[in-house]
Each structure stands twice: as structure tokens, then as C-alpha cells.
Amino acid sequence: MKRTADLPLNPPPVVGFSDYYVGGFVDRFHTHNRGQLSIFQAGTVTVNTHNSSFVLSPGQGMWLPAHTLHEAICRTDLRFQVVYVDPALMQTELPCKMFDVSSLMQGLVDEVIAMQYDFTMDSRMSAIAHLLVEEISRAPRIAERLLLPADPRLRRVCDAIIAQPGDTHDIDFWAKEAGMARRTFTRLFQQEIGMGFALWRRRLRVLEAASRITAGQPIAQVAFDLGYDSASSFSAMFHRTFGAAPSTLRTQAQPPSSS
């Protein structure tokens, strides 16, 4: 496992490496003084910031601006690449986003990583660095993320449901857990998240399902574990969210090589 502490004291404006984490590893909340581009090549991972949760699969990337508090939870064995970008290279500050990695972006990242940590930013590397920053800026955002509330009472409820996404308690139960009247709970949840509690929980379950299916769990098992009455009702909900059947994720469920 490589860490940012392994980088030289004065690295070039773009520097990166390839790495491998075992399933179950949690890289606890931390920050970097550079922007972080991560490209996931095998496995699935949940990336949490202070107000959002992202589930990423192979072929997808994640951009985190400098000083963004975040953690990574490896749902499976994970193979990935990381590039750290000096904020001085960014013309405008980009917010957190996940996206599909283009072949051009992948090629640029490969070039940066191939240079190791000690190289001169000559005209070629400067062109690569600036083109990579442009590709990050242009990459269309994938909308599937889970927003988290700032209110500590609502956040406590959301954290509990994230820990047990198959929970079937109704909204009255969770309003009581938050110490609120049902009407107050629903109004504040809508105000903070921009969607109702039921829709938020449904989105959580579908994102959790995508992670589990990509990791190789049987679709029927995932459906029942997450509180659905049948695999068919689960598949219908999954298709409405992602526009594809859950079986399409099977092609992504390939374990990484530790070599």
C-alpha cells in the first residue's frame, strides 16, 4: 500500500501511482493539500465526503478538490490509480464528482504514473498535465450519489440506515429516533436533501445493490437482503434508477490481480 507520505517533499505539479487495497480496508477520513483524481480498475469502493456518498465501480473515476475531507471503504479487493494535482494547475476549482473514465484520460494518467515521482515538467509533461486537467473538467458528472444531511439528528438516522440498508422500519419509527414529529422530520429531510425520506432510502438501496452485485453476490440474495419482496420487483426498481438490468453489472465483477 502506497501513501502520500511516500511522495517526495517537492513533487512535480502532477504525480501519481497505482495501488491495491484488500476488501474491507477503510481509509479513514483525511485530506490532501492537492486535488485527487482516482481511477478504479477492478473492484468496488464507497467514497464518503462530509455531505455525500459515492459508490464507484471499474471504469469510473472520482475527482476530489484539495483539502476535501473524505474516506474510502473498499467493498471488495480494489485496484486503482491515483494522481495528485497541484491546485495551481486548475483554472477554476472543480467540485467533487464521479464520472466514466475516457480512453484519453486513462492514457494521460498512465503517462503521469509511468514517470514515477522525479521528473522535470518539460513541454511534453506540461502539455499532458494541462490536458489531463481539461479532461477532468470536461468529464460529464454521473448523478448517482447519495446526499447526506447536515442536521445531526437526520445524519444519525441516515448513518444507521446506511449501516443496515435492508432496514424496514417506517418513517414514524425514524422520526421518533430523531426526536421529531413526523411532519417536522419529513419537512426537514426534504429541505436538506432535496428529496423525500422514502426516495432517499430507495436510492441508498439501489446504490448498495449495485456495489454488491458488482462484487459478485447473487441478484436474488441482494434483493432479499435489501428488503425487496422479490427479485423481479428489485430488478424493476434497479432499471428505473440506472436504465439497465442488474445483470449488466456482472461484466464488471472481475477480481483484481495482486501482482
C-alpha positions as CSV (number, residue, x, y, z in Angstrom):
1,M,0.0,0.0,0.0
2,K,1.4,3.4,-1.0
3,R,0.7,6.6,0.9
4,T,1.1,10.3,0.1
5,A,3.8,10.3,2.7
6,D,5.8,8.2,0.3
7,L,5.9,11.0,-2.2
8,P,9.0,13.3,-2.4
9,L,8.9,16.5,-0.4
10,N,8.6,18.7,-3.5
11,P,6.8,16.5,-6.2
12,P,6.1,17.8,-9.7
13,P,2.7,19.5,-10.2
14,V,1.2,16.2,-11.2
15,V,2.3,12.9,-9.7
16,G,0.7,9.5,-9.3
17,F,0.9,5.8,-8.6
18,S,-1.0,2.6,-8.9
19,D,-2.2,0.8,-5.8
20,Y,-4.1,-2.2,-4.5
21,Y,-6.3,-2.4,-1.3
22,V,-7.8,-5.6,0.1
23,G,-11.6,-5.9,0.6
24,G,-12.8,-4.5,3.9
25,F,-10.0,-1.9,4.2
26,V,-11.2,1.5,5.3
27,D,-9.1,4.6,4.6
28,R,-10.4,6.8,7.4
29,F,-11.4,10.5,6.9
30,H,-8.4,12.5,5.8
31,T,-7.5,15.4,3.4
32,H,-4.8,16.2,0.9
33,N,-3.2,19.5,0.0
34,R,-3.7,18.7,-3.7
35,G,-6.6,17.7,-5.8
36,Q,-7.0,13.9,-6.1
37,L,-8.0,12.0,-9.2
38,S,-8.8,8.3,-8.6
39,I,-9.4,5.8,-11.4
40,F,-10.9,2.5,-10.4
41,Q,-9.8,-0.5,-12.4
42,A,-11.2,-3.5,-10.5
43,G,-13.5,-3.9,-7.5
44,T,-15.9,-1.5,-5.9
45,V,-15.5,1.2,-3.4
46,T,-17.6,3.7,-1.4
47,V,-16.1,7.2,-1.2
48,N,-17.7,9.4,1.5
49,T,-17.3,13.2,1.9
50,H,-18.9,15.3,4.6
51,N,-22.2,15.5,2.8
52,S,-22.2,12.9,0.0
53,S,-21.6,9.2,-0.5
54,F,-20.4,7.8,-3.9
55,V,-20.3,4.1,-5.0
56,L,-17.8,3.6,-7.7
57,S,-17.1,0.6,-10.0
58,P,-14.4,-0.3,-12.6
59,G,-14.1,2.2,-15.4
60,Q,-15.2,5.1,-13.2
61,G,-13.2,7.9,-11.7
62,M,-13.5,10.4,-8.8
63,W,-12.3,13.9,-8.5
64,L,-11.8,15.4,-5.1
65,P,-10.6,19.1,-4.7
66,A,-7.7,19.9,-2.5
67,H,-8.5,19.8,1.3
68,T,-11.7,17.8,0.8
69,L,-12.3,15.6,3.9
70,H,-13.0,12.1,2.6
71,E,-12.8,8.4,3.4
72,A,-12.8,5.3,1.2
73,I,-14.4,2.0,2.1
74,C,-13.3,-1.0,0.0
75,R,-16.3,-3.2,-0.7
76,T,-14.1,-5.7,-2.5
77,D,-10.4,-6.1,-3.3
78,L,-9.6,-2.9,-5.2
79,R,-7.1,-2.0,-7.9
80,F,-6.9,1.7,-8.7
81,Q,-4.7,4.6,-9.8
82,V,-4.3,8.0,-8.1
83,V,-2.9,11.3,-9.5
84,Y,-2.4,14.3,-7.2
85,V,-2.8,17.7,-9.0
86,D,-1.3,20.9,-7.8
87,P,-4.2,23.4,-7.3
88,A,-2.1,26.0,-9.3
89,L,-2.9,24.0,-12.4
90,M,-6.6,24.4,-12.0
91,Q,-8.1,27.5,-13.7
92,T,-11.2,27.1,-11.7
93,E,-11.9,24.9,-8.6
94,L,-13.9,21.8,-9.6
95,P,-16.4,20.3,-7.1
96,C,-16.4,16.6,-6.2
97,K,-17.7,14.4,-8.9
98,M,-17.7,10.9,-10.2
99,F,-17.6,10.1,-13.9
100,D,-16.8,7.5,-16.6
101,V,-13.2,7.5,-17.5
102,S,-12.5,8.2,-21.1
103,S,-9.7,6.4,-23.0
104,L,-7.9,9.7,-23.3
105,M,-8.0,10.3,-19.6
106,Q,-6.8,6.8,-18.9
107,G,-3.9,7.3,-21.4
108,L,-2.8,10.6,-19.7
109,V,-2.9,9.0,-16.3
110,D,-0.8,6.1,-17.5
111,E,1.8,8.6,-18.8
112,V,1.9,10.5,-15.5
113,I,2.3,7.3,-13.4
114,A,5.0,5.9,-15.8
115,M,7.2,9.0,-15.0
116,Q,7.4,7.9,-11.3
117,Y,7.9,10.7,-8.8
118,D,11.0,12.5,-10.0
119,F,10.8,14.2,-13.4
120,T,11.0,17.6,-14.9
121,M,7.9,19.4,-16.1
122,D,9.2,19.9,-19.7
123,S,6.9,21.0,-22.5
124,R,5.6,17.4,-23.1
125,M,4.7,16.8,-19.4
126,S,3.2,20.3,-19.1
127,A,1.0,19.5,-22.1
128,I,0.0,16.2,-20.6
129,A,-0.8,17.8,-17.2
130,H,-2.9,20.6,-18.7
131,L,-4.8,18.2,-21.0
132,L,-5.5,15.9,-18.0
133,V,-6.9,18.9,-16.0
134,E,-9.1,19.8,-19.0
135,E,-10.3,16.2,-19.3
136,I,-11.3,16.2,-15.6
137,S,-13.2,19.4,-16.1
138,R,-15.0,18.1,-19.2
139,A,-15.9,14.7,-17.9
140,P,-19.7,14.5,-17.5
141,R,-20.8,14.0,-13.9
142,I,-22.6,10.8,-13.0
143,A,-25.6,11.8,-11.0
144,E,-25.8,8.6,-8.8
145,R,-24.6,9.8,-5.4
146,L,-26.2,9.8,-2.0
147,L,-26.6,13.2,-0.3
148,L,-26.3,13.3,3.4
149,P,-27.9,15.9,5.8
150,A,-26.0,18.4,7.9
151,D,-28.6,18.3,10.7
152,P,-27.0,15.9,13.3
153,R,-30.4,14.3,14.1
154,L,-31.1,13.4,10.5
155,R,-27.5,12.4,9.9
156,R,-27.7,10.0,12.8
157,V,-30.8,8.4,11.2
158,C,-29.1,8.2,7.8
159,D,-25.9,6.7,9.2
160,A,-28.0,4.0,10.9
161,I,-29.8,3.1,7.7
162,I,-26.5,3.1,5.7
163,A,-25.2,0.6,8.2
164,Q,-28.3,-1.6,7.7
165,P,-29.7,-0.7,4.2
166,G,-32.2,-3.6,4.4
167,D,-33.9,-2.0,7.4
168,T,-37.7,-1.9,7.0
169,H,-38.8,0.4,9.8
170,D,-41.3,3.0,8.7
171,I,-40.9,6.8,8.7
172,D,-42.7,7.1,12.1
173,F,-40.0,5.0,13.7
174,W,-37.2,7.0,12.3
175,A,-38.9,10.3,13.1
176,K,-39.1,9.1,16.7
177,E,-35.4,8.1,16.7
178,A,-34.6,11.6,15.5
179,G,-36.7,13.1,18.3
180,M,-39.0,14.8,15.9
181,A,-42.6,14.8,15.0
182,R,-43.2,13.0,11.7
183,R,-44.2,16.2,9.9
184,T,-41.1,18.0,11.1
185,F,-38.9,15.1,10.1
186,T,-40.3,14.9,6.6
187,R,-40.1,18.7,6.1
188,L,-36.6,19.0,7.3
189,F,-35.4,16.0,5.3
190,Q,-36.9,17.4,2.1
191,Q,-35.3,20.8,2.9
192,E,-31.8,19.4,3.5
193,I,-31.6,16.6,0.9
194,G,-33.9,17.9,-1.8
195,M,-35.9,14.6,-1.8
196,G,-38.3,12.7,0.5
197,F,-37.1,10.2,3.0
198,A,-38.6,7.2,1.1
199,L,-36.9,8.2,-2.1
200,W,-33.6,8.7,-0.4
201,R,-33.8,5.3,1.2
202,R,-34.7,3.7,-2.1
203,R,-31.7,5.3,-3.8
204,L,-29.5,4.1,-1.0
205,R,-30.7,0.6,-1.5
206,V,-30.1,0.7,-5.3
207,L,-26.6,2.1,-4.9
208,E,-25.9,-0.6,-2.3
209,A,-27.2,-3.2,-4.6
210,A,-25.0,-2.1,-7.4
211,S,-22.0,-2.4,-5.2
212,R,-22.9,-5.9,-4.0
213,I,-23.8,-7.2,-7.5
214,T,-20.6,-5.9,-8.9
215,A,-18.8,-7.7,-6.1
216,G,-20.4,-10.9,-7.3
217,Q,-23.3,-11.5,-4.9
218,P,-26.4,-13.3,-6.5
219,I,-29.1,-10.8,-7.6
220,A,-31.8,-12.7,-5.7
221,Q,-29.8,-12.6,-2.5
222,V,-29.1,-8.9,-2.8
223,A,-32.8,-8.2,-3.4
224,F,-34.0,-10.0,-0.3
225,D,-31.1,-8.7,1.9
226,L,-32.2,-5.1,0.9
227,G,-35.8,-5.6,1.8
228,Y,-37.4,-6.3,-1.6
229,D,-40.2,-8.9,-1.7
230,S,-39.0,-10.5,-4.9
231,A,-36.1,-10.3,-7.3
232,S,-38.4,-9.1,-10.1
233,S,-39.6,-6.0,-8.0
234,F,-36.0,-5.3,-7.2
235,S,-34.9,-5.6,-10.9
236,A,-37.7,-3.2,-11.9
237,M,-36.6,-0.6,-9.3
238,F,-33.0,-1.0,-10.4
239,H,-33.9,-0.5,-14.1
240,R,-35.8,2.7,-13.3
241,T,-32.8,4.1,-11.5
242,F,-29.9,3.1,-13.8
243,G,-31.7,2.4,-17.0
244,A,-30.3,-1.1,-17.2
245,A,-30.9,-4.5,-15.7
246,P,-28.9,-5.5,-12.6
247,S,-27.4,-8.4,-14.6
248,T,-25.4,-5.9,-16.7
249,L,-23.1,-5.3,-13.7
250,R,-21.9,-8.9,-13.9
251,T,-19.4,-8.0,-16.6
252,Q,-17.7,-5.6,-14.1
253,A,-17.4,-8.2,-11.3
254,Q,-13.8,-9.2,-12.0
255,P,-11.4,-9.7,-9.1
256,P,-8.1,-7.6,-9.3
257,S,-4.8,-9.2,-9.6
258,S,-2.4,-8.8,-6.7
259,S,0.6,-9.0,-8.9
